[in-house]
Amino acid sequence: MTGQRSERSSGYRERNSTADRALDILLLFEDTRLVLTGQEVADQLGVARSTAYRYLQSLVSSGFIEEQRPAGYRLGPRVFELARLARKGIGLSEIARPVMRELVATVGEAVLLTRRTGGTVVCLEREETDHPVRLSYERGHVLPINAGAAALVLLAWASDEEITEVVEQSGLPRFTGATVTDADVLRKRLGEIKAAGVAVTRGELDADVLGVAAPIRDESGGVVAAVSIAALSHRVPDERLPEVARAVEVAAAEISERLAVLES
């Protein structure tokens, strides 16, 4: 019995060792090294060439790499299939949240991720600071389309027909004295936002709250969401606005780039 246990234990360790070696080989591939030779693998792993070939043939048989004669070995179809499944399992929130946390650290204000659904806006995620601000924007809340930087930036890239439909459906309700409630004024404002590439609002949804938002785009360039900051107005005076707006735009571009990679 002891001998059997020892044999099974040894075999288990061997299988683990082979798996580790297989992962080591896959991790050798990079942008500057798309093809590997058997000798390169042997040298990198510190094993005999015959041992390296044994590992390589195991990966070939499972489709993780494929032989490209006479050059060597390259990544195989199984890797691409796993990459596709990984991309499929990642949503916008998972892509955006690391970037949102970086933006919180940069500007020191709460960061929101929002998406438009018809004539309303949904808050998907919120990353908080160490000085929380009371806001209408909470995760999962449905909000109006005519108030706040995130809402306006999401509407700015809509077609004229969509904007007309949204205005007719929503009725442009007022939330503060600064809320845009006139359709013509709203259209002019949306044009300015589209030209600037960023929306800035003060007290339009929540009194004394400033918002700065930029669009998140998909692979085709369409606006699919917005990232924004929300802060007490006095914390972001006019002279600080360019810095904050630039940080928001950079974050939006980073999320867009990550989203495009996953969709490609």
DOPADREN-640074 format. One line per 3 residues: number of its first residue (from 0); their letters; for each residue x, z, y of N, C-alpha, C, CB. Coordinates in pm, whole numbers, plus 50000, padded with zeros to 5 digits. Glycine has a CB too. Example, Ala and Ser with C-alpha at 12.3 -4.5 7.8 and 13.67 -1.06 7.14 Angstrom:
2
0 = as = 51319,50780,49431,51230,50780,49550,51320,50780,49670,51131,50905,49553 ~ 51285,50708,49775,51367,50714,49894,51290,50787,50003,51408,50572,49940
END
This chain:
264
0 = mtg = 50082,50000,49880,50000,50000,50000,50087,50000,50126,49906,50121,50000 ~ 50192,50083,50120,50280,50090,50236,50344,49955,50262,50387,50196,50215 ~ 50386,49888,50151,50448,49758,50167,50351,49657,50225,50500,49708,50035
3 = qrs = 50221,49665,50182,50122,49573,50236,50101,49596,50385,49991,49587,50161 ~ 50092,49725,50423,50072,49755,50565,50189,49704,50647,50054,49905,50586 ~ 50311,49725,50591,50429,49682,50663,50431,49531,50678,50554,49728,50591
6 = ers = 50387,49458,50569,50386,49313,50574,50286,49264,50677,50355,49255,50437 ~ 50165,49328,50677,50065,49286,50774,50111,49315,50915,49933,49356,50747 ~ 50174,49433,50935,50221,49469,51067,50326,49371,51115,50277,49610,51067
9 = sgy = 50418,49332,51024,50523,49238,51061,50465,49103,51098,50623,49223,50947 ~ 50363,49057,51018,50299,48930,51047,50229,48932,51181,50202,48894,50939 ~ 50165,49045,51213,50094,49057,51340,50192,49048,51456,50015,49189,51347
12 = rer = 50306,49114,51440,50408,49109,51545,50460,48967,51562,50523,49204,51513 ~ 50475,48894,51449,50524,48758,51455,50426,48668,51528,50551,48705,51316 ~ 50296,48685,51499,50196,48604,51567,50197,48632,51718,50056,48631,51509
15 = nst = 50209,48758,51753,50217,48792,51894,50339,48729,51959,50220,48943,51912 ~ 50451,48733,51889,50573,48677,51942,50559,48527,51964,50690,48707,51849 ~ 50499,48458,51870,50478,48314,51883,50386,48283,52001,50419,48256,51754
18 = adr = 50281,48363,52017,50189,48342,52129,50262,48363,52261,50069,48437,52120 ~ 50344,48466,52266,50421,48491,52389,50513,48374,52421,50503,48621,52375 ~ 50577,48320,52318,50667,48207,52338,50590,48084,52386,50742,48174,52208
21 = ald = 50471,48063,52331,50388,47951,52373,50353,47962,52521,50260,47943,52288 ~ 50315,48082,52563,50284,48103,52705,50408,48083,52791,50227,48244,52728 ~ 50523,48129,52743,50648,48110,52817,50674,47961,52840,50766,48175,52742
24 = ill = 50647,47879,52738,50670,47735,52750,50574,47675,52851,50653,47666,52613 ~ 50447,47711,52843,50349,47656,52937,50383,47692,53081,50208,47706,52902 ~ 50437,47812,53101,50472,47856,53236,50599,47790,53289,50490,48006,53236
27 = lfe = 50670,47716,53204,50788,47643,53251,50749,47521,53334,50874,47601,53133 ~ 50626,47469,53312,50583,47352,53388,50553,47390,53532,50458,47288,53322 ~ 50593,47305,53626,50567,47326,53767,50571,47192,53839,50668,47427,53829
30 = dtr = 50546,47193,53969,50539,47069,54044,50666,46985,54032,50513,47099,54190 ~ 50779,47052,54026,50907,46980,54020,50955,46957,53877,51013,47056,54097 ~ 50876,47003,53780,50914,46986,53640,50788,46960,53558,50992,47112,53585
33 = lvl = 50743,46834,53559,50619,46796,53491,50642,46757,53345,50554,46681,53564 ~ 50767,46731,53310,50804,46695,53173,50921,46781,53129,50839,46542,53162 ~ 50913,46833,53007,51019,46918,52952,51076,46854,52825,50966,47060,52921
36 = tgq = 51206,46866,52808,51269,46823,52683,51282,46944,52590,51409,46758,52709 ~ 51301,46915,52463,51319,47024,52367,51440,47108,52399,51331,46968,52228 ~ 51548,47044,52445,51668,47118,52479,51645,47211,52598,51783,47022,52508
39 = eva = 51569,47163,52700,51539,47247,52816,51460,47371,52774,51459,47167,52920 ~ 51366,47351,52684,51286,47465,52636,51375,47563,52562,51170,47416,52545 ~ 51461,47511,52476,51552,47598,52401,51641,47678,52495,51638,47516,52303
42 = dql = 51693,47609,52598,51782,47677,52693,51706,47784,52773,51846,47576,52788 ~ 51586,47751,52818,51509,47845,52899,51465,47967,52818,51387,47775,52958 ~ 51431,47946,52690,51385,48058,52607,51501,48132,52540,51289,48008,52501
45 = gva = 51618,48070,52540,51733,48133,52475,51721,48132,52324,51748,48275,52523 ~ 51667,48023,52267,51649,48012,52122,51716,47884,52075,51497,48013,52083 ~ 51729,47871,51942,51785,47750,51884,51693,47632,51911,51809,47767,51733
48 = rst = 51749,47512,51914,51669,47393,51941,51561,47373,51835,51759,47268,51948 ~ 51595,47402,51709,51496,47388,51601,51379,47484,51621,51562,47413,51464 ~ 51408,47604,51671,51301,47702,51698,51214,47654,51814,51361,47841,51730
51 = ayr = 51278,47601,51917,51202,47550,52032,51109,47438,51987,51297,47500,52142 ~ 51158,47348,51900,51074,47238,51852,50955,47290,51771,51156,47140,51768 ~ 50977,47398,51697,50866,47456,51621,50757,47506,51714,50916,47571,51532
54 = ylq = 50795,47574,51821,50697,47619,51920,50628,47500,51986,50766,47707,52026 ~ 50705,47398,52021,50649,47281,52088,50549,47209,51998,50761,47186,52129 ~ 50582,47194,51870,50490,47124,51780,50361,47203,51760,50558,47099,51644
57 = slv = 50370,47335,51765,50249,47417,51757,50159,47391,51877,50285,47566,51749 ~ 50218,47379,51996,50140,47350,52117,50085,47209,52115,50226,47371,52241 ~ 50161,47114,52059,50113,46977,52047,49992,46971,51956,50225,46885,51994
60 = ssg = 49998,47039,51843,49888,47034,51745,49760,47094,51801,49928,47108,51618 ~ 49771,47187,51896,49652,47249,51956,49608,47179,52084,49678,47396,51984 ~ 49682,47077,52128,49642,46999,52243,49685,47055,52377,49497,46985,52244
63 = fie = 49765,47161,52376,49808,47220,52503,49919,47138,52570,49855,47363,52481 ~ 49999,47071,52490,50097,46978,52544,50091,46851,52459,50241,47040,52544 ~ 50152,46745,52509,50159,46622,52432,50297,46562,52448,50050,46521,52476
66 = eqr = 50341,46495,52341,50476,46438,52342,50475,46307,52418,50528,46418,52198 ~ 50572,46291,52505,50585,46170,52585,50724,46111,52558,50564,46200,52738 ~ 50730,46028,52457,50860,45972,52418,50903,45862,52514,50854,45919,52275
69 = pag = 51034,45853,52543,51141,45942,52494,51168,46059,52589,51269,45862,52475 ~ 51084,46076,52692,51117,46173,52798,51108,46318,52751,51024,46153,52915 ~ 51005,46352,52675,50988,46491,52635,50842,46528,52619,51053,46583,52736
72 = yrl = 50802,46640,52679,50667,46692,52661,50602,46718,52797,50669,46821,52576 ~ 50472,46690,52807,50396,46718,52927,50269,46794,52890,50362,46588,53003 ~ 50202,46849,52991,50078,46924,52965,49974,46832,52902,50024,46986,53094
75 = gpr = 49898,46888,52809,49800,46811,52734,49657,46832,52779,49812,46843,52591 ~ 49562,46762,52715,49421,46765,52756,49356,46902,52745,49344,46668,52675 ~ 49402,46985,52652,49340,47116,52636,49360,47202,52761,49396,47188,52512
78 = vfe = 49475,47187,52826,49501,47262,52950,49403,47221,53059,49647,47239,52997 ~ 49379,47090,53068,49288,47040,53172,49145,47086,53145,49294,46887,53178 ~ 49107,47093,53018,48974,47140,52984,48957,47287,53021,48947,47120,52834
81 = lar = 49059,47368,52993,49053,47510,53031,49049,47526,53183,49174,47586,52973 ~ 49123,47441,53254,49120,47446,53401,48981,47413,53453,49224,47348,53460 ~ 48916,47315,53390,48780,47279,53430,48684,47396,53409,48731,47156,53351
84 = lar = 48697,47463,53295,48611,47577,53267,48638,47692,53364,48630,47624,53122 ~ 48765,47710,53399,48800,47816,53495,48738,47787,53630,48952,47829,53508 ~ 48745,47661,53675,48686,47624,53803,48535,47642,53801,48721,47479,53838
87 = kgi = 48474,47608,53688,48329,47618,53675,48283,47763,53687,48282,47558,53542 ~ 48368,47854,53641,48330,47995,53640,48355,48068,53771,48402,48065,53532 ~ 48413,48000,53869,48444,48064,53997,48347,48016,54103,48590,48034,54039
90 = gls = 48285,48107,54172,48190,48072,54276,48251,48085,54415,48067,48159,54266 ~ 48172,48049,54516,48219,48053,54654,48265,48192,54693,48109,48006,54748 ~ 48189,48294,54654,48226,48431,54693,48362,48470,54638,48120,48530,54643
93 = eia = 48388,48437,54512,48516,48471,54452,48631,48400,54522,48516,48436,54304 ~ 48606,48277,54565,48709,48201,54637,48732,48262,54774,48668,48053,54650 ~ 48624,48298,54841,48632,48339,54982,48682,48482,55002,48498,48324,55045
96 = rpv = 48648,48573,54914,48674,48714,54943,48821,48748,54967,48622,48797,54830 ~ 48916,48695,54890,49056,48726,54923,49095,48681,55064,49149,48661,54821 ~ 49046,48564,55104,49075,48514,55239,49005,48600,55343,49031,48365,55253
99 = mre = 48883,48643,55313,48810,48730,55405,48884,48862,55427,48669,48758,55351 ~ 48940,48916,55320,49015,49043,55334,49139,49022,55420,49056,49097,55195 ~ 49203,48907,55404,49319,48876,55489,49278,48866,55636,49386,48746,55444
102 = lva = 49160,48807,55659,49112,48794,55797,49079,48931,55856,48987,48702,55802 ~ 49021,49019,55777,48996,49157,55823,49127,49221,55866,48928,49242,55712 ~ 49230,49204,55785,49360,49263,55817,49420,49202,55943,49457,49246,55699
105 = tvg = 49393,49075,55967,49449,49006,56083,49381,49045,56213,49439,48856,56064 ~ 49247,49044,56213,49174,49068,56338,49120,49210,56351,49060,48970,56349 ~ 49115,49284,56240,49067,49422,56246,48918,49436,56267,49138,49493,56354
108 = eav = 48840,49332,56227,48696,49336,56245,48626,49295,56116,48652,49243,56361 ~ 48497,49328,56106,48419,49292,55988,48412,49140,55973,48277,49353,55996 ~ 48415,49093,55850,48411,48950,55821,48293,48920,55729,48545,48903,55756
111 = llt = 48222,48811,55760,48101,48774,55686,48115,48635,55626,47979,48779,55778 ~ 48050,48616,55512,48037,48485,55450,47888,48454,55442,48104,48482,55307 ~ 47847,48342,55501,47705,48309,55508,47681,48165,55464,47652,48329,55651
114 = rrt = 47556,48140,55425,47515,48006,55382,47375,47978,55434,47521,47993,55226 ~ 47350,47854,55471,47217,47817,55520,47127,47775,55405,47227,47703,55623 ~ 47003,47822,55410,46900,47780,55315,46780,47737,55397,46863,47895,55214
117 = ggt = 46766,47607,55421,46657,47557,55504,46668,47609,55645,46522,47596,55445 ~ 46565,47682,55689,46562,47735,55825,46606,47880,55835,46426,47722,55880 ~ 46677,47928,55735,46728,48066,55738,46874,48069,55696,46643,48157,55646
120 = vvc = 46936,48184,55718,47075,48205,55680,47081,48325,55587,47165,48227,55806 ~ 47161,48314,55482,47177,48424,55386,47320,48477,55397,47146,48376,55241 ~ 47333,48607,55406,47465,48671,55405,47507,48690,55260,47462,48808,55483
123 = ler = 47613,48620,55219,47660,48627,55081,47755,48744,55058,47728,48498,55043 ~ 47846,48765,55152,47946,48870,55137,47978,48931,55273,48074,48814,55072 ~ 48024,49055,55270,48069,49122,55392,48189,49209,55358,47955,49208,55455
126 = eet = 48299,49187,55429,48419,49268,55413,48430,49359,55534,48547,49179,55397 ~ 48435,49489,55510,48426,49587,55618,48564,49631,55666,48348,49709,55572 ~ 48566,49690,55785,48687,49747,55843,48679,49899,55835,48707,49701,55990
129 = dhp = 48779,49966,55893,48775,50112,55894,48692,50166,56011,48917,50169,55900 ~ 48631,50075,56089,48539,50117,56195,48410,50033,56182,48604,50101,56339 ~ 48326,50064,56083,48207,49984,56056,48117,49968,56179,48129,50047,55944
132 = vrl = 48056,49849,56187,47964,49818,56296,47824,49799,56238,48010,49689,56374 ~ 47726,49861,56302,47588,49843,56257,47542,49701,56292,47493,49949,56321 ~ 47504,49625,56189,47469,49484,56207,47341,49450,56133,47584,49395,56161
135 = sye = 47278,49340,56176,47167,49285,56099,47219,49215,55974,47084,49188,56185 ~ 47346,49178,55978,47405,49107,55866,47453,49204,55759,47521,49019,55912 ~ 47380,49213,55651,47421,49288,55534,47415,49193,55415,47331,49415,55511
138 = rgh = 47492,49222,55313,47494,49135,55196,47353,49118,55139,47590,49191,55088 ~ 47312,48992,55121,47181,48963,55066,47070,48948,55168,47144,49068,54971 ~ 47095,48986,55293,46992,48976,55396,46968,48829,55434,47032,49058,55519
141 = vlp = 46843,48799,55462,46804,48666,55511,46782,48677,55661,46675,48614,55439 ~ 46847,48587,55737,46849,48598,55881,46806,48467,55948,46987,48638,55929 ~ 46771,48473,56077,46725,48354,56147,46836,48254,56172,46661,48392,56278
144 = ina = 46799,48130,56199,46894,48023,56218,46936,48005,56363,46836,47894,56166 ~ 46867,48068,56457,46894,48042,56599,46968,48155,56669,46766,48017,56671 ~ 47016,48254,56595,47082,48368,56659,47207,48409,56583,46985,48487,56669
147 = gaa = 47316,48417,56654,47442,48459,56594,47534,48341,56565,47415,48534,56466 ~ 47664,48367,56569,47763,48261,56554,47755,48192,56419,47902,48318,56573 ~ 47739,48270,56312,47734,48210,56178,47617,48115,56165,47725,48319,56071
150 = alv = 47500,48158,56212,47380,48073,56203,47400,47943,56281,47257,48148,56257 ~ 47451,47953,56402,47466,47834,56486,47570,47737,56430,47504,47874,56627 ~ 47677,47791,56375,47779,47701,56320,47727,47631,56195,47908,47778,56289
153 = lla = 47640,47695,56121,47582,47632,56002,47483,47522,56039,47513,47737,55916 ~ 47418,47538,56154,47321,47438,56198,47386,47324,56276,47215,47505,56283 ~ 47501,47349,56334,47563,47251,56424,47595,47118,56355,47691,47308,56482
156 = was = 47628,47121,56226,47665,46999,56156,47547,46937,56079,47778,47027,56060 ~ 47427,46992,56098,47308,46933,56036,47269,46805,56109,47191,47035,56036 ~ 47192,46720,56044,47145,46597,56107,47039,46630,56212,47088,46499,56002
159 = dee = 47013,46534,56302,46910,46554,56404,46774,46582,56340,46900,46431,56496 ~ 46746,46515,56230,46619,46535,56161,46609,46677,56107,46602,46434,56047 ~ 46718,46726,56048,46719,46863,55995,46700,46965,56106,46850,46891,55920
162 = ite = 46769,46943,56218,46757,47037,56330,46614,47042,56381,46854,46999,56444 ~ 46553,46925,56395,46412,46920,56439,46322,46996,56343,46364,46775,56452 ~ 46342,46974,56215,46260,47042,56114,46279,47193,56119,46294,46989,55975
165 = vve = 46405,47235,56132,46434,47378,56138,46371,47442,56260,46586,47401,56138 ~ 46382,47376,56375,46324,47429,56500,46173,47443,56485,46358,47337,56619 ~ 46109,47343,56428,45963,47347,56412,45921,47456,56314,45911,47212,56364
168 = qsg = 46000,47476,56210,45965,47576,56109,45990,47718,56158,46044,47552,55982 ~ 46104,47739,56225,46143,47875,56262,46073,47926,56387,46292,47882,56284 ~ 46045,47834,56480,45983,47878,56604,46079,47943,56701,45874,47973,56575
171 = lpr = 46208,47954,56665,46312,48010,56751,46273,48147,56808,46343,47915,56864 ~ 46262,48248,56725,46225,48381,56773,46334,48445,56858,46193,48471,56656 ~ 46294,48538,56944,46389,48608,57031,46423,48744,56972,46330,48624,57174
174 = ftg = 46550,48780,56975,46596,48909,56924,46658,48995,57034,46696,48888,56813 ~ 46723,48929,57129,46777,48998,57246,46758,48906,57365,46930,49037,57227 ~ 46794,48953,57482,46783,48869,57600,46875,48749,57597,46812,48950,57722
177 = atv = 46975,48749,57509,47070,48639,57501,47036,48537,57393,47209,48693,57477 ~ 46933,48562,57312,46898,48470,57204,46853,48334,57258,46787,48530,57117 ~ 46900,48227,57197,46859,48092,57236,46721,48064,57176,46963,47984,57188
180 = tda = 46621,48044,57263,46484,48021,57216,46428,47888,57264,46394,48134,57264 ~ 46503,47813,57342,46460,47683,57390,46526,47574,57306,46494,47664,57542 ~ 46446,47481,57253,46497,47379,57162,46602,47291,57228,46384,47294,57111
183 = dvl = 46581,47252,57351,46677,47166,57421,46809,47239,57445,46620,47118,57554 ~ 46799,47365,57485,46920,47445,57506,46995,47462,57374,46885,47583,57566 ~ 46918,47482,57267,46980,47499,57135,47055,47373,57093,46873,47534,57029
186 = rkr = 46994,47257,57113,47059,47132,57076,47188,47111,57155,46964,47014,57098 ~ 47185,47141,57284,47305,47129,57364,47414,47224,57314,47273,47156,57512 ~ 47372,47343,57282,47466,47444,57232,47529,47399,57100,47395,47580,57213
189 = lge = 47449,47344,57012,47500,47298,56883,47601,47185,56901,47385,47250,56794 ~ 47577,47096,56997,47672,46990,57027,47805,47044,57075,47615,46896,57131 ~ 47800,47147,57157,47923,47209,57208,48001,47276,57095,47890,47312,57317
192 = ika = 47927,47341,57005,47991,47408,56891,48058,47305,56800,47888,47490,56811 ~ 47988,47196,56776,48044,47091,56689,48170,47032,56751,47940,46979,56666 ~ 48170,47014,56881,48288,46960,56950,48405,47058,56946,48253,46926,57094
195 = agv = 48374,47187,56959,48479,47289,56961,48529,47324,56822,48428,47414,57028 ~ 48442,47306,56721,48481,47342,56585,48463,47488,56552,48621,47304,56561 ~ 48411,47565,56646,48393,47709,56626,48278,47755,56715,48524,47788,56658
198 = avt = 48205,47857,56670,48095,47913,56749,48131,48054,56794,47963,47914,56667 ~ 48101,48084,56920,48123,48218,56975,47993,48264,57039,48241,48218,57080 ~ 47945,48381,57001,47822,48437,57058,47844,48582,57096,47704,48424,56960
201 = rge = 47768,48625,57196,47772,48766,57238,47628,48817,57251,47850,48785,57373 ~ 47594,48914,57167,47466,48982,57179,47343,48897,57153,47456,49040,57311 ~ 47352,48790,57075,47236,48703,57054,47147,48748,56938,47283,48562,57029
204 = lda = 47203,48821,56844,47124,48877,56734,47123,49028,56739,47177,48829,56599 ~ 47239,49086,56757,47254,49231,56775,47316,49254,56912,47343,49294,56661 ~ 47252,49337,56992,47304,49366,57126,47445,49422,57117,47213,49465,57200
207 = dvl = 47530,49379,57210,47667,49429,57220,47757,49388,57102,47665,49578,57231 ~ 47714,49291,57023,47796,49245,56911,47841,49102,56936,47718,49254,56777 ~ 47971,49079,56921,48028,48946,56934,48046,48884,56797,48162,48950,57009
210 = gva = 48018,48755,56788,48042,48682,56664,48128,48560,56689,47910,48641,56599 ~ 48218,48531,56596,48299,48409,56601,48293,48350,56461,48449,48438,56647 ~ 48249,48225,56449,48230,48162,56318,48290,48024,56312,48082,48156,56285
213 = api = 48332,47983,56194,48383,47848,56171,48326,47797,56039,48540,47847,56169 ~ 48312,47665,56027,48250,47609,55907,48343,47601,55787,48197,47472,55937 ~ 48287,47621,55670,48356,47600,55542,48304,47469,55485,48332,47721,55442
216 = rde = 48396,47382,55444,48358,47250,55398,48388,47231,55249,48430,47143,55479 ~ 48309,47144,55186,48336,47110,55047,48432,46993,55039,48205,47078,54973 ~ 48453,46942,54918,48551,46836,54898,48518,46711,54978,48559,46802,54750
219 = sgg = 48389,46684,54999,48348,46564,55072,48348,46583,55223,48210,46522,55028 ~ 48375,46706,55270,48378,46733,55413,48249,46789,55467,48411,46611,55486 ~ 48148,46803,55383,48021,46860,55428,48030,47010,55448,47912,46829,55329
222 = vva = 47957,47062,55547,47958,47206,55575,47865,47276,55476,47913,47234,55722 ~ 47921,47368,55397,47844,47435,55293,47827,47585,55319,47911,47415,55159 ~ 47906,47640,55410,47899,47783,55439,47975,47809,55569,47958,47868,55321
225 = avs = 47977,47936,55608,48051,47975,55729,48120,48108,55705,47956,47983,55852 ~ 48237,48124,55765,48304,48252,55768,48306,48297,55913,48450,48244,55706 ~ 48282,48425,55936,48273,48473,56074,48319,48617,56084,48129,48460,56126
228 = iaa = 48350,48657,56207,48378,48798,56233,48265,48853,56319,48517,48818,56302 ~ 48238,48981,56304,48138,49050,56387,48203,49176,56440,48007,49082,56305 ~ 48201,49191,56572,48269,49305,56634,48191,49351,56756,48413,49269,56674
231 = lsh = 48209,49475,56793,48155,49521,56920,48221,49441,57032,48178,49674,56940 ~ 48141,49393,57125,48191,49300,57227,48312,49353,57302,48083,49269,57326 ~ 48314,49482,57332,48425,49535,57410,48557,49532,57335,48394,49675,57453
234 = rvp = 48551,49519,57203,48673,49516,57122,48740,49378,57127,48642,49553,56977 ~ 48663,49276,57168,48719,49141,57175,48691,49084,57314,48660,49048,57063 ~ 48770,49122,57413,48752,49068,57548,48786,48919,57551,48840,49144,57650
237 = der = 48750,48852,57660,48768,48707,57668,48912,48664,57645,48722,48658,57803 ~ 49007,48745,57693,49147,48704,57678,49193,48707,57531,49237,48794,57762 ~ 49120,48780,57447,49158,48786,57305,49084,48682,57220,49129,48926,57250
240 = lpe = 48984,48619,57279,48900,48525,57203,48979,48409,57139,48794,48469,57294 ~ 49069,48344,57210,49142,48233,57147,49216,48274,57020,49241,48174,57244 ~ 49278,48390,57024,49351,48441,56907,49257,48465,56790,49426,48571,56943
243 = var = 49143,48529,56817,49047,48559,56711,48984,48431,56657,48938,48654,56764 ~ 48947,48341,56748,48886,48214,56706,48982,48135,56617,48846,48131,56829 ~ 49109,48134,56654,49207,48062,56573,49218,48123,56434,49344,48061,56642
246 = ave = 49219,48255,56425,49228,48323,56296,49108,48289,56208,49239,48474,56315 ~ 48989,48283,56267,48868,48249,56192,48876,48104,56144,48742,48270,56279 ~ 48921,48013,56229,48934,47873,56190,49034,47856,56076,48977,47789,56311
249 = vaa = 49144,47929,56082,49245,47921,55976,49186,47971,55844,49371,48004,56014 ~ 49110,48080,55851,49047,48134,55730,48947,48034,55672,48976,48267,55760 ~ 48867,47972,55758,48769,47873,55711,48840,47755,55645,48683,47823,55829
252 = aei = 48950,47711,55704,49026,47599,55646,49086,47637,55511,49136,47555,55742 ~ 49132,47760,55499,49189,47807,55372,49083,47811,55263,49253,47946,55390 ~ 48966,47864,55295,48857,47869,55196,48815,47727,55159,48736,47950,55252
255 = ser = 48805,47639,55257,48768,47499,55231,48868,47432,55137,48760,47420,55362 ~ 48996,47459,55161,49100,47399,55078,49090,47449,54935,49239,47430,55134 ~ 49068,47579,54918,49055,47634,54783,48930,47579,54714,49048,47788,54789
258 = lav = 48824,47565,54790,48700,47510,54734,48719,47366,54691,48586,47520,54837 ~ 48791,47288,54770,48816,47148,54737,48898,47135,54610,48887,47077,54852 ~ 48995,47224,54591,49079,47222,54471,48994,47247,54347,49191,47327,54481
261 = les = 48900,47342,54357,48816,47374,54244,48717,47263,54212,48741,47503,54271 ~ 48677,47190,54314,48578,47084,54294,48640,46952,54254,48497,47065,54419 ~ 48772,46941,54269,48838,46812,54241,48852,46789,54091,48976,46808,54307
END
